[in-house]
Amino acid sequence: MSKLEPYIESIGQGPDLVLLHGWGLHSGIWELMTEQLSKSYRLHLIDLPGFGRSPLPGGDYTVELLSEQVLKVAPEKAHYLGWSMGGLVATNIAINHSHRVESLITVSSSPRFVQADDWQHAMKPNIMDSFCRFLEEDYQGTIIRFLAIQAIGSETQKEDIRRLRDTVFIHGMPASRALREGLSLLNDVDFRSQLKDITVPFLRLYGRLDSLVPAKAAEEVKKLSPHSEHHVFPKASHAPFLSHTDQFIEKVNEFLAA
């Protein structure tokens, strides 16, 4: 393995399923699901560049760079499940490298994370700006604040926050450039006009109480990708796979089996 390839761990038996985590975290975030899912699938847990155990290659930290890095270590063809920023990477792979994708599942993800005049169900630009500002002053504190927002409103808010906090720094601090430029990526990427190019089966999962990716975006995305399906977990926030693990796994299994 060349030094600049992302860290990947593969477990289980069955069809290939690649899991891509969100900003600030790493593939350890999937631990609640891996035991059950690995009974039916060969899971490929990848740390995105600059996070967890993955090195940060040179070049601009773009969604295309992240996609290329993932494809270097991923199976020739696989199902993809991406959460939050990982959902953008998985979406990009489904749009531009569709021969590598069996199906796509995005979780608490959006083709555009920040509001625009014609896109209201998204984060307010000033929230993103303040994260970028805080990040320069206090990396660790900002990551923890971001994680706390992800759990707000969830039925299991306290446990979710504790799990996110316990997981995030296990492999040390993420690379500061990956944090900084990862936020820029979330701020800048807009896949709305390209969603129609996704030809593989496509499932979108949301939490009704998510303040980062409002569930109301689900209907808007449906217009852009009419053949996609979606499901909203009524009592979940930004990380439904933590707060409602069993229901989450059930939805994933149902979709992939079909």
N, C-alpha and C positions, 0 to 999 in steps of 0.2 A: 504494500500500500504506500503510495507516495505521500510524503509528509503533509501535503496540502489538500488531502482529501478529507471530507467530513468524517467524524466518528459515526459508525453505524453498528448497531447490535441487532442480530436477527434471531428470533426465537419462534418456536411453534411449527405446526405442520398445516399444509393446506394452501389455498390460493395466496398469492403475495399481496400484502397490504402494507403500504408505506404510511407512517404516522409523522406529521410535521407539527412541531410545537409553535407557540407564540413568542412575541417579543420579550426579551429579558430572561426567558426560561430555557429549558433543555428537555431532552426526551424523557428524563426521569418523571416528568409530570404525568406520564401515562400509566404509572405503576398500578393504579387501582383497576385498570382494565386489562392489563397484559395477561394475567393468568387465565381469565375467561376467554379472551379473544384468541389467545395462542392455541386454544384447543381446536379451533376451526380454521385458523389462518396462519400463514408464515408471516410474522410481523417483522417489519424493518423499522427500527427506531433510530432516527437520524437526528443528530445535533446540528442545527443550522450553523453556518460559518460564524465564528466569533463567540458562540454560546456553548455552554457545557464543555465538552472535551474536543470541540472542533476548532482547528486553527483558522485564522483569518487570512485569506489570500489577498494579494494586491489587487488593485482595480477598484472601480467605484462599487459601492455596496448597493447594487440594484437588484430588482426582482429577477432579472435575467441571470445575473451572476449567481444568485442563490439557487435558481433552478438548475443551472449548469452543474453546480457543485453537487446538488442532490442527485442529478441524473448520472454523475460519475460513479456513485456507489449503489444506486438503486437497481433492482432487477430490471431485465430488458422490458418487461411489461408488468404493470401492477395496478391494483386499486390504490387510490390516494385518499387519505383523510388528513385535512389540514385545519388547524385551529387558529383563528384570529390572523396574525401575520402569516402563519404557516398556510392558512387558507388562500392567501394571495399567491404564495409560491405554487401551491397545488393547482390553483386556477390558471396561472400562467403556463404551467406544464401542460394542462389539458388543452389550452388554447393553441400553444405554439409547438408542442411536442406530442400531439395526440396519439401517435403510433406507440407511445410508451405507456398509455393510460387505458385501463379497462373501464374504470368508473371513477367518479369524483364525489367526495363528500366534504363539504365545508362546514365548519362549526364556528358560530359567532363571528362570522367573517362577512365582508362586504366588498363589492367591486370598487367602492370608494368609501374610505373610512371617515372623511371629513366633509362637512356640509358644503354645498354649493347652492346657488340661487334655485337650481332645478333639482336639488337633492337635499331635502330637509331632514330625512331620518338618518342622521349621522352625528358624529361628534362635532361640537362647536369648535371653530378654528382656534379660539382663544385657549381652550383646554389643551390642545396639542402644543400651542406656543408656550404655555406655562410649563408643560412637561420638559420641553427642550431647554427652557431657561433653568429650571430646577436641576436638571441633569448635570449641567456644567458645575453647579455648586456642590451637589451631594448625590453621587451616583447611587450609593446603597439606599439612602433614604427615599430617593425618587422611585427606584424599582419597587420598594416595599409599598409606597403610596399607590403606585400603579396597580400592584397586585391586589391591594385592599379594595380599590374601585371595582375590580373585576368580580368581587364576591358580594358587593353590596346588594341587599335585597334577597339573596338566596336563602332558602330555608335553613341551610347548614352554613351560614355565613362565617361563624367563628372557626369551625373546623376547616372550611375552605381556605380561609386566610392563613390559618396555622400551617396547613399542608403546603400552600404556595410558598410561604416564608421558609419552611423547613427545607423545601426542595431547591429553592433558587440558587443558594450559594454553595451547594454541596461540592461543586467542582471549582470553587473560587469565583472571583468576579468575572462576569462576561467582559469581553474586550470593549473598551470605552468607545471605539469607533463603530463597533457593531451596534451598540446601544444608540449612539447619536444618529448614525446614518440609517439605522432601522426605523427610528421615529420619523426621519425625513421620508423614508420609503412609504410608511403608513400615511403620511401627510400628502404625498404627491401622486401615488398610483391611482389610476382611474381606468378600470376595465369595463366600464358600462357598455361601450360600443362594441366590445369584442365578445361579450357573453354569448351572443347569437352564434359564434363560431364553435362553441363547445358541442360536440356531437356525441360524446359518451354519456351514459346514464349519469344523472347529476342530482344529488340530494343535498339540501341546505338545512342545517339545524340551528335553531335559535333559542335563547332564553328570554321569556317574556319580560324579565326584570333587568335585562342587560342595559346599562347606561352607555356603553361604548359602541355597541352595534344594536340600535333599537330594533325590536322585533317588527315594528311597523315597516322596516325596510324590506321585509320578506315579500310583501305584495308588489312593491316597486320592482324588485329583482325578478319577480315572476313575469312582469311585462317584458323584461329584457331577455329572459330565457324561458320562454313559454313551456318548453318540454321538461323543465326541471321540476322536482318535487320539493316540498319543504315541510318541516314540522317545528312547532314552537313548544318548548317545555314550559308549562304554565308557571312553575314556581322556581325556575332556574334563573341565574344571572349569566355572566360571561363565560362561566366554565361548567356547563351542564354535565360533563363527564365526571366532574368531581362531586357535584351535589346530588346528581340523580344517575349514578353509575349504571344501575341495573336497567333502568328504562332506556338509557343511552345505548347500551350494548344491544338491547333488544331491537331498537330502531336500525342500528348499523347492520345487525345480522339479517333482519328482514329485507333491507334494501339490497345487500350483497347477495343474498340467496336468490333474490328475484332476477 
